[in-house]
């Protein structure tokens, strides 16, 4: 039976960042040997997230950060003692996981799409879990 659960670490260096996961996901898929099914990419952290977005223009990531910061600023009125309530809100809205289609041994993504780990309370060491299900 092939391995279907993978994990890897990411060390973020900024308060907020978007890290492309495509290479790690392709490696997990290749190692699994699965040709058709689904891949679930999961973030087990409450101030980080997983998303799919454009990979061609780096300005998209800059604009995402700006938009999320304007929508969820870190207000002094928040009472969460760690002072990262904005990170929790961003994580909840973006989401902890993405599900991808695997077909003919490849991930099905749009022309300009990539999978990103979203850091909202860095810098930190983070873990990403990947489950590949044949079918």
C-alpha positions in Angstrom: 0.0 0.0 0.0 1.4 3.4 -0.9 1.8 6.2 1.6 -1.1 8.7 1.4 -0.5 11.1 4.3 2.4 13.6 4.1 3.5 16.5 6.3 6.2 19.2 5.8 7.3 22.3 7.7 7.4 25.9 6.5 9.4 28.6 8.3 7.8 31.9 7.6 9.9 35.1 7.9 7.3 37.8 7.9 4.2 38.8 9.9 2.1 38.0 6.8 3.1 36.0 3.7 2.0 33.7 1.0 4.2 30.7 0.3 3.8 28.7 -2.9 3.3 25.0 -2.1 3.2 23.6 -5.6 6.6 21.8 -5.5 5.9 20.2 -2.1 2.5 19.0 -3.3 3.8 17.6 -6.6 6.5 15.7 -4.7 3.9 14.2 -2.3 1.8 13.2 -5.3 4.7 11.6 -7.1 5.8 9.7 -3.9 2.2 8.4 -3.4 2.0 6.8 -6.8 -1.7 7.7 -7.0 -2.8 8.7 -10.5 -6.4 9.6 -9.9 -8.2 10.9 -6.9 -8.2 13.9 -4.6 -5.6 15.7 -2.6 -6.5 17.6 0.6 -4.1 20.2 1.8 -4.7 21.1 5.4 -3.2 23.7 7.8 -3.5 22.8 11.5 -3.0 26.3 12.8 -5.5 29.0 13.8 -3.6 32.0 12.4 -2.6 30.5 9.1 -4.6 29.2 6.1 -4.4 27.5 2.7 -5.7 29.1 -0.5 -5.6 28.8 -4.3 -4.8 31.9 -6.2 -2.9 33.5 -9.1 0.8 32.5 -9.5 1.8 34.8 -12.4 1.8 38.3 -10.9 3.4 38.7 -7.5 1.3 41.9 -7.1 -1.7 39.7 -6.4 -0.2 38.5 -3.1 0.6 42.1 -2.2 -3.0 43.1 -2.9 -4.4 40.1 -1.0 -2.4 41.2 2.1 -3.6 44.8 1.7 -7.2 43.8 1.3 -7.1 41.4 4.3 -5.4 44.0 6.5 -8.0 46.6 5.5 -10.9 44.2 6.1 -9.4 42.8 9.4 -7.1 45.4 11.0 -5.6 44.5 14.4 -7.7 46.8 16.6 -6.7 47.8 20.1 -10.3 47.0 21.2 -9.8 43.3 20.6 -9.6 41.4 23.9 -7.8 38.2 22.9 -4.7 38.4 25.1 -2.2 37.3 22.4 -2.9 40.3 20.3 -3.4 38.4 17.1 -7.1 38.4 16.7 -6.7 39.8 13.2 -4.8 36.6 12.3 -7.5 34.4 13.6 -10.1 36.3 11.6 -8.1 36.1 8.4 -7.5 32.4 8.9 -11.2 31.7 9.5 -12.2 33.6 6.3 -9.5 32.1 4.0 -9.9 28.6 5.4 -7.8 25.8 6.8 -7.8 23.5 3.7 -8.2 23.1 -0.1 -9.2 20.0 -2.0 -7.6 19.4 -5.4 -8.4 16.9 -8.2 -5.7 14.5 -9.2 -6.0 13.2 -12.8 -3.4 11.1 -14.7 -0.9 11.7 -12.0 -1.2 15.5 -12.0 -2.9 18.1 -10.0 -5.6 19.9 -11.9 -5.1 23.6 -11.5 -6.0 26.5 -13.7 -3.5 28.1 -16.0 -2.5 30.8 -13.5 -3.3 28.9 -10.2 -1.1 27.8 -7.4 -1.7 26.6 -3.9 -0.4 28.9 -1.1 0.2 28.7 2.6 -1.0 31.9 4.1 0.8 33.2 7.2 -1.1 35.7 9.3 0.9 35.7 12.5 4.6 35.1 11.8 7.3 34.6 11.7 6.8 31.0 12.8 7.5 27.4 12.1 4.4 25.9 10.6 3.2 22.4 9.5 1.2 21.5 6.4 -0.6 18.1 6.1 -1.4 16.5 2.8 -3.8 13.6 2.4 -4.1 11.9 -1.0 -7.1 9.7 -1.6 -7.2 7.3 -4.6 -10.4 7.0 -6.5 
